[in-house]
Amino acid sequence: MSATLPTFPWDTLSAATAQARAHAGGLVDLSVGTPVDPVAPVIRDALVAGSAAPGYPTTAGRPELRASAEHALRRRYGVTGLAPDAVLPAIGTKELIAWLPTLLGLGPDDVVVVPELAYPTYDVGARLAGAQVLRADSLTQLGPQTPALIYLNSPSNPTGKVLGVDHLRKVVGWARERGVLVASDECYLGLGWDERPVSVLHPSVCDGDHTGLLAIHSLSKTSSLAGYRAGFVAGDPAVVAELLAVRKHAGMMMPTPVQVAMVAALDDDEHEREQRERYARRRDALLPAVRAAGLRVDDSEAGLYIWATRGEPCRDTVDWFARLGILVAPGEFYGPRGAEHVRIALTATDDAIAAAVDRLS
Ligand SMILES: Cc1ncc(COP(=O)(O)O)c(C=O)c1O
């Protein structure tokens, strides 16, 4: 099975990692994008409070978890008309994305559309199901074929590009006419800088009708819960019910303490705001330094990454950064169109970001 999957991309960075690590000031890792700020006390306390429960959790999640997810989507992103049972917890959204085509019963006759520059797991999930993958950013690239599933990701990993309401409406309308499922990965929705990202479930996009739509939400970045594995999918109640029916059989249950912690995270907007402000400060420091070092920054209006180029093969740029003791991700990880870009993550401590700024100047 693993032979049908691409080389695990991060395994190819060992030489650049070794070079960056050899820098006298030590390694500044801006590659994977793993959160570094401690989990907020309100969430950790809830984790402890939930840790005595002896029984099996349900796959559907506790009613209060589904309700908290619905409330958070309404409060933070203006999503209306979502029923709590149209929410399903995921053991981190990577798990959900990797298995979504399989859970939906897709196979060799089905096409999954992923953005031209995309989080690699969309492609992996399609391959695990044996489905075909088509990289496209516009509907005209699809021609006459009708895919089974279209992924959207705004703000984008890796580019930070935001899809406007008009674009989202066009995709939703096109997909509805053809019975195509739209899965909108909204992992970075809360991290808008120069643009305000909008959920596919927002009434301005879907007119309050969630048919054929899924929004995928991760708490890894907005609440620094990457280690807890906490996310959820919400949207079309019939599709969510179908996913639940299959996931129940497959044992895809979120541990009870994580469910309790997730309720606390979804109910508390204060820590989420503080985390956003931390990333905003790091971006304000790093973005001008990247530009001043001669790179061109493209898109990058939202999300956790700076998408930049020196107009050369991306591995050369990775090496250029590695000589400064900074590790960044080559754009080719995310699709052929990334061949001359690198992705620079904002997920480092304030001290590490200051060191990167210093070295770039
Ligand atoms: C676009 C996107 N979607 C989903 C994920 C998965 O996040 P998690 O599995 O931590 O919820 C990531 C992680 O980096 C991501 O960048």
The ligand as an SDF file (V2000), in Angstrom:
LIG
                    3D

 16 16  0  0  0  0  0  0  0  0999 V2000
   -4.5710   22.7800    5.4330 C   0  0  0  0  0  0  0  0  0  0  0  0
   -4.4500   21.8310    6.5590 C   0  0  0  0  0  0  0  0  0  0  0  0
   -5.4640   21.0080    6.8210 N   0  0  0  0  0  0  0  0  0  0  0  0
   -5.4060   20.1270    7.8290 C   0  0  0  0  0  0  0  0  0  0  0  0
   -4.2920   20.0230    8.6130 C   0  0  0  0  0  0  0  0  0  0  0  0
   -4.2610   18.9710    9.6900 C   0  0  0  0  0  0  0  0  0  0  0  0
   -4.3080   19.4850   10.9370 O   0  0  0  0  0  0  0  0  0  0  0  0
   -4.6400   18.5630   12.1900 P   0  0  0  0  0  0  0  0  0  0  0  0
   -4.5540   17.1380   11.7730 O   0  0  0  0  0  0  0  0  0  0  0  0
   -3.6170   18.9020   13.1940 O   0  0  0  0  0  0  0  0  0  0  0  0
   -6.0340   18.9320   12.5890 O   0  0  0  0  0  0  0  0  0  0  0  0
   -3.2130   20.8630    8.3920 C   0  0  0  0  0  0  0  0  0  0  0  0
   -2.0200   20.7730    9.2380 C   0  0  0  0  0  0  0  0  0  0  0  0
   -1.0190   21.3730    9.0630 O   0  0  0  0  0  0  0  0  0  0  0  0
   -3.2930   21.7770    7.3310 C   0  0  0  0  0  0  0  0  0  0  0  0
   -2.2760   22.5990    7.0390 O   0  0  0  0  0  0  0  0  0  0  0  0
  1  2  1  0
  2  3  1  0
  2 15  2  0
  3  4  2  0
  4  5  1  0
  5  6  1  0
  5 12  2  0
  6  7  1  0
  7  8  1  0
  8  9  2  0
  8 10  1  0
  8 11  1  0
 12 13  1  0
 12 15  1  0
 13 14  2  0
 15 16  1  0
M  END
$$$$
